[in-house]
């Protein structure tokens, strides 16, 4: 409840700021490069520690958890530089979309590092059950980011103002995490042998989870990149906004739930209890999702136009089109840590590759078969929905298999 209340307030602030920004300052065409920038950030920040941060919750000894945190922080810095260098290639390829804003080349590694640190520090404080720290960091991140974005909007910045605002939010959240870290913990003496043993112990995260997450987080970026190429920046901006609005609603609960859920199932040592826990939460999350989806479908499309203005006409239609995909994704992602608990990182990596193949087929197949942006979006939604249903079924299959073999 502590995490949920903090996440709720943070997401409500973000949604409120987003409405103001889109109503008064930014059009879909200006919103597209901002989302492309941060979808790219999400790809590299999600693997900034090669997913070793997932091992933080599994470490029962505080000394080893701090050593692993040091490894993750060092890796985050290195990956942010690599991600920034690779971004320069994409930037020059799409320099018209990014409106020749060269400052993005400097902002990219900073954004990856800032977002990567947050994703590393969250599981560390989840392990310590310092939920107030996590909640306060989310609220601070949202408040500082939103205020900065609105100020840059008033100062008539282009989409770069949105990016600077988001980065300021990330930095403020990181500062709060480290302030609380130094209040409750202290860095231990670096031991290279211990670090080597920790990397070896959690090598599955590096070999399978990290590339799998990289592929999975590339999906939204690929979708927006393809839509930009096929249908232009206006439709891409509308689609990006739809994904973000639904994503904020999903994250309102999913991020808080999944963190605590992972911490809890990490301590379950019987496969039957793990299966029971999975089914228990799947049923309740399904009911919550169904209620939310029905409310969304009953919401009149004119509501968005009246709030955001005529330039965002068509946004609600796109939100409703992609809502089944996002709803089922909410179910699957909330419970996805069960794969890690079962040690199925390798299998999920290949499943993520299958996901990428499906999305590429939906994008290019839909475009060349229908040659219509709306029909292509419907096709992508159907394929995405099928994938996340398969993900839920696969988790249940692995759990049943573990119960039959009486192993965990």
Secondary structure by P-SEA (a helix, b strand, c coil): caaaaaaaaaaaaaaaaaaaaaacccccccaaaaaaaaaaaaaaaaaccccccccccccccaaaaaaaaaaaaaaaaaaaaaaaaaaaaaaaacccccccccccccaaaaaaaaaaaaaaaaaaaaaacaaaaaaaaaaaaaaaaaaaaaaaaaacccaaaaaaaaaaaaaaaaaaaaaaaaaccccccccaaaaaaaaaaaccccccaaaaaaaaaaaaaaaaaaaaacccaaaaaaaaaaaaaaaaaaaccaaaaaaaaaaaaaacccaaaaaaaaaaaaaaaaaaaaaaaaaaaacccccccccccccccaaaaaaaaaaaaaaaaaaaaaaccccccccaaaaaaaaaaaaaaaaaaaaaaaaaacccaaaaaaaaaaaaaaaaaaaaaaaaaaaaaaaaaccc
